[in-house]
Amino acid sequence: MSVWAIGDLQGCYDATRRLLERIAFDPARDTLWFCGDLVNRGGQSLETLRLVHSLRDNAVVVLGNHDLSLLAIGERREDERRKVNEDLKRIVFADDRDVLLGWLRRQKMVHVDRALGWMMVHAGLAPQWTVADAERHARDVEERLHGDQHARLLRNMYGDGPAWNPRLQGIDRQRAVINTMTRMRYCTPRGRIAYDDKGPPGTQAVGLYPWYEVPGRAERDLKIVCGHWSALGLMIGHGVHMIDTGAVWGGKLTALQLDTDDLRLVQVAGRDVPATPPHLRKGANPRPPRGTPDRSGRHRHDQRRPPGPRNPQAHGTAGAAQAQDDGATATATAHDER
């Protein structure tokens, strides 16, 4: 028996099949952990979702920001669903959409296996959270998502605030948990997420840290595997294994074996025709280059950390665009630019 964690698929069906063949996946004995973002941008999201659904008896899935956006789209009126990009439109108008979306909605925010010594989350954890804290906060969201109030949660989960605070209640609390677990890259020592900083370490604003490097962060008694941050590439350090290596951007799709003391990684080529990074799409408004004055007259590089080494211990190449949004739809609404 082998347990494999797999990075963000993002609708890259062909790459997913190649990876399963490369690791010699056997559903009679093996288990797969999917780090979220099963769908969007890869052009084969329907096929990918059907494949993972077919493996559901041998798979654990945590939800990513693109998965949650798909679920929210599925709750909209038909005319609104027709506005989304073609990759997701094929899912929300498929004959088996109710089966697929119903199954996806019942997946986890966090998965913990203490016997194995691992936990999985899509993006990250707040600096203050222990493993037990993360489990408790995830259950709060999952209970709402799995129940008859899921449509209300999916309508109201969007927005960059509030920042996590243990005194938050109701939808504000659930939104803060969702943002942390599915959108986190950089944050302040108090856990305020910097949503606009998406490049590799050394490019972020002063006072921000990768979530796994925040000074004074809580001790965690399990190793963590996650995805989401393809601009970072493969990163192993601080007890964290980040395995989104940019398959959708023409990088690699990565599997990490969890039930071995040895570090065993398997990678295959990602999407044959890379998706167009958001900042290069027609009509996009890219950030001004570093050195361009902002409205206050200050230069962008004045607010950045000086270039320095990337994170310690292990970095791989991702072939991924550094400036990526979290969007799911073809319409430029604030709700969908997650």
C-alpha positions in Angstrom: 0.0 0.0 0.0 1.2 3.5 -0.9 -0.2 6.9 0.0 0.5 9.7 -2.5 -0.3 13.4 -2.2 -0.8 15.1 -5.6 -0.6 18.8 -6.3 -3.1 21.1 -8.1 -4.6 19.4 -11.1 -6.5 22.4 -12.4 -8.3 20.5 -15.1 -5.1 18.9 -16.5 -6.6 15.5 -17.2 -3.9 14.1 -19.5 -1.2 15.0 -17.0 -3.2 13.4 -14.2 -3.4 10.2 -16.1 0.3 10.3 -16.9 1.1 10.8 -13.2 -1.2 7.9 -12.1 0.6 5.6 -14.6 4.0 6.8 -13.5 3.3 6.0 -9.8 1.7 2.7 -10.8 -1.4 3.6 -8.9 -3.4 0.5 -7.9 -6.9 1.3 -6.5 -6.9 -2.1 -4.8 -4.1 -1.0 -2.4 -3.2 2.7 -2.8 -4.6 5.9 -1.6 -4.4 9.4 -3.2 -4.5 12.7 -1.4 -5.5 15.6 -3.7 -4.4 19.0 -2.5 -7.3 20.9 -4.0 -8.0 23.0 -7.1 -9.1 20.0 -9.1 -10.5 22.3 -11.8 -10.2 25.4 -13.9 -7.9 26.6 -16.7 -6.6 23.3 -17.8 -9.2 22.8 -20.5 -10.2 19.3 -19.3 -11.9 20.1 -16.0 -14.9 18.0 -16.6 -12.8 14.9 -17.4 -10.6 15.6 -14.4 -13.5 15.9 -12.0 -15.0 12.7 -13.4 -11.7 10.9 -13.0 -11.2 11.9 -9.3 -14.9 11.2 -8.6 -14.4 7.7 -10.0 -11.5 7.2 -7.6 -13.5 8.5 -4.6 -13.2 5.2 -2.6 -9.4 5.5 -2.7 -9.0 9.3 -2.5 -9.0 12.1 0.0 -9.7 15.6 -1.4 -9.4 19.0 0.3 -11.1 22.0 -1.4 -9.2 24.7 -3.1 -10.3 28.2 -4.1 -11.1 27.1 -7.6 -13.2 24.2 -6.3 -15.2 26.5 -4.1 -15.7 29.0 -6.9 -17.1 26.2 -9.1 -19.5 25.2 -6.3 -20.6 28.8 -6.1 -21.1 29.0 -9.8 -23.2 25.9 -9.7 -25.7 27.6 -7.4 -26.3 30.5 -9.7 -29.1 31.0 -12.2 -28.7 29.5 -15.7 -28.0 32.8 -17.3 -25.2 33.6 -14.8 -23.7 30.1 -15.3 -23.4 30.8 -19.0 -21.0 33.7 -18.3 -18.3 31.5 -16.9 -15.3 30.3 -18.9 -15.7 27.3 -21.2 -13.7 25.0 -19.0 -16.1 25.4 -16.1 -19.2 25.8 -18.2 -18.8 22.2 -19.4 -19.1 21.1 -15.8 -22.1 23.2 -14.7 -24.1 22.1 -17.8 -23.0 18.5 -17.9 -25.6 15.7 -17.5 -23.9 14.5 -14.4 -23.3 18.0 -12.9 -25.5 17.3 -9.8 -23.6 14.1 -9.0 -20.2 15.8 -9.4 -21.0 19.0 -7.6 -22.8 17.2 -4.8 -19.8 15.0 -4.2 -17.3 17.9 -4.5 -19.3 20.0 -1.9 -19.0 17.2 0.6 -15.2 17.2 0.6 -13.0 18.5 3.4 -11.2 21.8 4.1 -8.4 20.0 6.0 -7.5 16.4 6.3 -5.5 15.0 9.2 -4.0 11.5 9.6 -2.2 11.3 12.9 -1.2 7.7 12.4 0.5 8.6 9.2 1.9 11.8 10.7 0.5 14.2 8.0 -2.1 16.8 7.4 -3.3 18.4 4.1 -4.7 21.8 3.4 -4.9 23.6 0.1 -3.1 26.9 0.8 -2.0 27.4 4.4 -2.7 27.9 8.0 -2.9 31.1 10.2 0.2 31.6 12.2 -1.7 31.1 15.5 -3.3 27.8 14.6 -2.2 24.5 15.9 -3.3 21.3 14.0 -6.1 20.9 16.5 -7.2 24.5 15.9 -7.2 24.0 12.1 -9.3 20.8 12.4 -11.8 22.7 14.6 -12.1 25.7 12.3 -12.4 23.4 9.2 -15.2 21.4 10.8 -17.1 24.6 11.3 -17.0 25.4 7.6 -17.6 21.8 6.5 -20.7 21.5 8.6 -22.2 24.5 6.8 -21.0 23.4 3.4 -22.3 19.9 3.8 -25.6 21.0 5.2 -28.8 22.7 3.9 -27.2 26.2 4.4 -24.5 25.6 1.8 -25.9 28.0 -0.8 -25.9 30.9 1.7 -22.3 30.1 2.6 -21.2 29.9 -1.1 -22.9 33.3 -1.8 -21.3 35.0 1.1 -17.8 33.5 1.2 -16.3 36.1 -1.1 -14.3 39.1 0.1 -10.8 39.8 1.4 -12.0 40.5 5.0 -12.2 40.3 7.8 -8.8 39.0 8.9 -8.8 36.0 11.1 -9.7 36.8 14.7 -10.9 34.1 17.2 -13.8 36.4 18.2 -15.3 36.4 14.8 -18.7 34.8 14.5 -21.0 33.4 11.8 -20.3 34.1 8.1 -17.4 36.4 8.9 -15.6 33.7 10.8 -16.3 31.1 8.0 -15.1 33.5 5.4 -11.8 34.1 7.3 -11.3 30.4 7.6 -11.9 29.8 3.9 -9.6 32.6 2.9 -6.8 31.3 5.1 -7.1 27.7 4.1 -7.6 28.3 0.3 -5.9 31.7 -0.5 -3.0 32.2 1.9 0.5 32.9 0.7 1.9 35.8 2.6 0.7 37.3 5.8 1.7 39.5 8.7 2.8 38.1 12.0 -0.8 38.5 13.2 -2.2 36.6 10.3 -3.5 39.3 8.0 -3.3 37.9 4.5 -1.6 39.9 1.7 -3.7 38.9 -1.3 -1.9 40.9 -3.9 1.6 39.4 -3.2 1.8 36.1 -5.2 5.4 35.9 -6.3 8.3 33.9 -4.8 9.9 35.0 -1.5 11.9 38.1 -1.9 9.2 39.8 -3.9 6.8 40.6 -1.1 6.2 43.8 0.7 8.1 44.7 3.8 6.5 43.1 6.9 5.1 40.1 5.1 6.2 36.5 5.5 5.4 33.3 3.8 2.8 31.8 6.1 5.1 28.9 7.0 7.9 31.2 8.1 6.0 33.7 10.3 8.0 34.4 13.5 6.3 33.1 16.6 4.0 30.7 14.7 2.3 27.9 16.5 4.1 24.6 16.9 2.5 21.8 14.7 3.0 18.2 15.5 2.3 16.9 11.9 4.0 17.4 8.6 1.9 19.5 6.2 1.3 18.9 2.5 -0.4 21.6 0.4 -0.5 23.3 -3.0 -1.9 26.6 -4.3 1.4 28.6 -4.7 2.7 27.6 -8.1 5.0 30.6 -8.3 6.9 29.2 -5.4 7.4 25.8 -7.1 8.4 22.8 -5.1 9.3 23.8 -1.5 10.2 21.6 1.3 11.0 23.1 4.6 9.7 24.1 8.1 7.7 20.8 8.2 5.8 22.0 5.0 5.8 20.3 1.6 4.3 22.5 -1.1 3.7 20.6 -4.3 1.9 22.8 -6.7 4.5 22.9 -9.4 2.5 24.7 -12.1 1.1 21.9 -14.2 -1.5 24.2 -15.8 1.2 26.7 -16.7 3.4 24.2 -18.5 5.3 23.1 -15.4 5.1 19.7 -13.7 2.5 17.7 -11.9 3.9 16.4 -8.7 3.2 13.4 -6.5 4.8 13.0 -3.0 4.7 9.6 -1.3 3.6 10.1 2.3 4.0 6.6 3.8 7.8 6.4 3.7 10.6 7.8 5.7 12.4 8.6 2.4 11.6 11.7 0.4 10.1 10.3 -2.8 8.8 12.6 -5.5 7.4 11.7 -8.9 6.8 14.4 -11.5 5.4 14.3 -15.1 5.0 17.0 -17.7 2.0 19.3 -17.1 -0.3 20.8 -19.7 1.0 20.5 -23.2 -0.3 24.0 -24.1 0.2 26.2 -21.0 -2.7 28.3 -19.9 -2.3 32.0 -20.5 -1.3 33.7 -17.2 -3.9 36.2 -16.0 -1.6 39.2 -16.3 -1.1 38.5 -20.0 -4.7 38.0 -21.0 -6.4 40.5 -23.3 -7.8 43.4 -21.4 -5.8 42.6 -18.2 -4.4 45.5 -16.2 -1.0 44.3 -15.1 0.8 45.9 -12.2 3.2 48.7 -13.1 6.8 47.5 -13.2 8.9 47.9 -10.1 10.3 51.4 -10.1 7.0 52.9 -11.3 5.7 55.6 -9.0 2.4 54.8 -7.3 -0.3 57.4 -6.5 1.6 58.7 -3.5 4.7 59.2 -5.7 6.7 56.4 -4.0 8.3 53.8 -6.2 7.1 50.3 -6.1 10.5 48.9 -5.2 10.6 51.2 -2.1 7.9 49.0 -0.6 9.5 45.7 -1.4 12.1 43.5 0.3 15.5 43.6 -1.4 16.1 40.5 -3.6 17.4 37.7 -1.6 17.5 33.9 -1.5 14.3 31.9 -1.9 13.1 29.8 1.0 15.5 27.3 2.5 16.2 23.6 2.1 14.5 22.7 -1.1 13.1 24.5 -4.1 12.2 23.1 -7.5 11.3 24.7 -10.7 7.6 25.1 -11.5 7.5 26.7 -14.9 4.7 28.8 -13.4 3.8 32.4 -13.9 4.6 34.5 -10.9 1.6 36.8 -11.3 -1.5 34.7 -11.0 -4.9 35.6 -9.9 -7.3 33.1 -8.3 -10.1 33.6 -10.8 -12.6 31.1 -12.1 -14.9 33.0 -14.5 -14.8 34.9 -17.7 -16.5 37.9 -16.2 -14.5 40.4 -14.2 -16.5 40.5 -11.0 -15.0 40.8 -7.6 -16.7 37.6 -6.5 -14.9 35.6 -9.1 -11.4 37.0 -8.9 -10.5 34.8 -6.0 
